[in-house]
Amino acid sequence: MIVSRFAPSPTGRLHLGHAYSAVLGHARADRFLVRIEDLDQGRSRPEFADGIFEDLRWLGLDWDEPVLVQSERSGAYDAALEQLRGSGLVFPCFCTRSDIAAALEAPHGAQPGYPGTCRGLRQLDFDKPHSWRLDAEKAIARAGLPGWSEGERRFQSVRADFDDIILARKDAPAAYHLACVVDDAASGVNMVTRAADLRPSTPVQRLLQQLLGLPEPSYLHHAIIAHADGRRLAKRDLAPTLAAMRDTGVDGPSLAANLIAGELPLGFTRLDA
């Protein structure tokens, strides 16, 4: 049985790229789940969560209950983080974004990514706000460089795929990678369907799955839907929404069927995965 999921963030209305991911996942799944990734409480809005369900229904898609909501899952994330802390694989980070930017801009600075400022600190004031980062070197030494499957193909990670990623932020119980692998395992997801721009997330998430003893899903990274001139669709750029398409009289189930057949509306193109 293939269990897939659609996991949008309620930070704006869905656009055609979201619809493409949802209909492909739905078409391939025996069980299709919806997850609301609302850990960014500063940008998440209830009306956008309601809009997600409205748009999915308009496309003619159904889903299995219950809908998992990440803001209600802090206990599960705390337990996973504690497991990694107990293994000595994470460290507290007190850096701000400006601290990291300054370190990377310094002469002979570190390579792009986290410069390792807080890794190995001995005396720490835990009353100060801090994030938790994965110690990538220790994690790889423990688990090895992970591989993953995309259909019939197998991929193997390389060291350059990893950084000391943030697992929990100062203002949230978990960051994207940790919440994603914990929730996929809890829901029994065994096929992750998402756009190709998220492929770089896969090695990191496979590493976390190995460290936490979680099952390995297969992955389908599909083509990215873009404007005809190649510009990416993005909420922040006010990409044309599904709600706007609905208001102009577009038929949702017909749109979904066309997307599955590889046919895009006028003005859009597909960037191959």
NORFENUR-V182712 format. One record per pair of residues at least 4 apart in sequence whose C-alpha atoms are under 7 Angstrom apart, sorted by the first residue. I is the first residue (numbers start at 1). GAP is how many residues later the second one is. Records with the same first field share a line. If there is no record, write none. Layout:
I: GAP ; GAP
This chain:
1: 29
2: 27 ; 28 ; 29 ; 188 ; 189
3: 26 ; 27 ; 28 ; 29 ; 185 ; 186 ; 187 ; 188
4: 21 ; 25 ; 27 ; 28 ; 29 ; 185 ; 186 ; 187 ; 188 ; 189
5: 20 ; 27 ; 28 ; 29 ; 184 ; 187
6: 16 ; 27 ; 28 ; 29
7: 27 ; 28 ; 29 ; 30
8: 27 ; 28 ; 29
9: 27 ; 28 ; 29
10: 26 ; 28 ; 34 ; 35 ; 38 ; 39
11: 32 ; 33 ; 34 ; 37
12: 36 ; 223
13: 35 ; 38 ; 228
14: 4 ; 38 ; 227 ; 228
15: 4 ; 224 ; 225 ; 226 ; 227
16: 4 ; 225 ; 226
17: 4 ; 207 ; 208 ; 216
18: 4
19: 4
20: 4 ; 239
21: 4 ; 172 ; 173 ; 174
22: 4
23: 4 ; 233 ; 237
24: 4 ; 236
25: 4 ; 168
26: 6
31: 33
32: 31 ; 32
33: 30 ; 31 ; 34
34: 29 ; 33 ; 34
35: 32 ; 33 ; 34
36: 32 ; 33 ; 34
37: 32 ; 33
38: 6 ; 32 ; 33
39: 31 ; 32 ; 133
40: 4
45: 4
46: 4
47: 4
48: 4
49: 4
50: 4
51: 4
52: 4
53: 4
54: 4
55: 4 ; 187 ; 188
56: 4 ; 5
57: 4 ; 5
58: 194
59: 193 ; 194 ; 197
60: 192 ; 193
73: 4
74: 4 ; 99
75: 4
76: 4
77: 4 ; 96 ; 97 ; 102
78: 4 ; 95
79: 4
80: 4
81: 4
82: 4
83: 4
84: 4 ; 5 ; 6
85: 4 ; 5
89: 45 ; 46 ; 49 ; 50
90: 42 ; 43 ; 44 ; 45
91: 28 ; 41 ; 42 ; 43 ; 44
92: 38 ; 39 ; 40 ; 41
93: 25 ; 37 ; 38 ; 39 ; 40
94: 24 ; 35 ; 36 ; 37
95: 4 ; 5
96: 4
97: 4
98: 4
99: 4
100: 4 ; 14 ; 15
101: 4
102: 4
103: 6 ; 12
104: 5 ; 6 ; 8 ; 11
105: 4
110: 5
113: 50
114: 49 ; 50
129: 41
130: 40
131: 35 ; 37 ; 38 ; 39
132: 34 ; 35 ; 36 ; 37
133: 31 ; 32 ; 33 ; 34
134: 30 ; 31 ; 32 ; 33
135: 4 ; 29
136: 4 ; 26 ; 27 ; 28
137: 4
138: 4
139: 4
140: 4 ; 5
143: 67 ; 68
145: 12 ; 13
146: 10 ; 11 ; 57 ; 60 ; 61
147: 7 ; 8 ; 9 ; 10
148: 6 ; 7 ; 8
149: 4 ; 5 ; 6 ; 69 ; 70
150: 4 ; 68 ; 69 ; 70
151: 67 ; 68 ; 69
157: 4 ; 46
161: 42
162: 42
166: 9
167: 7 ; 8 ; 10 ; 11
168: 4 ; 5 ; 6 ; 7
169: 4 ; 5 ; 6
174: 4 ; 5
175: 4
176: 4
177: 4 ; 28
178: 4
179: 4
180: 4
181: 4 ; 24 ; 28
182: 4
183: 4
184: 4 ; 5
185: 4 ; 29 ; 30
189: 28
190: 27 ; 28
191: 26 ; 27 ; 28
192: 25 ; 26 ; 27 ; 28
193: 26 ; 27 ; 28
194: 4 ; 26 ; 27 ; 28
195: 26 ; 27 ; 28 ; 29
196: 25 ; 26 ; 27 ; 28 ; 77
199: 22
201: 4
202: 4
203: 4
204: 4
205: 4
206: 4
207: 4
208: 4
209: 4 ; 5 ; 6 ; 7
210: 4
221: 52
222: 51
223: 47 ; 48 ; 49 ; 50
224: 46 ; 47 ; 48 ; 49
225: 8 ; 43 ; 44 ; 45 ; 46
226: 4 ; 5 ; 6 ; 7 ; 42 ; 43 ; 44 ; 45
227: 4 ; 5 ; 6 ; 40 ; 41 ; 42
228: 39 ; 40 ; 41
233: 6
234: 4 ; 5
235: 4
240: 4
241: 4
242: 4
243: 4
244: 4
245: 4 ; 5
246: 4 ; 5
251: 4
252: 4
253: 4
254: 4
255: 4
256: 4
257: 4
258: 4 ; 5 ; 6
259: 4 ; 5
264: 4 ; 5
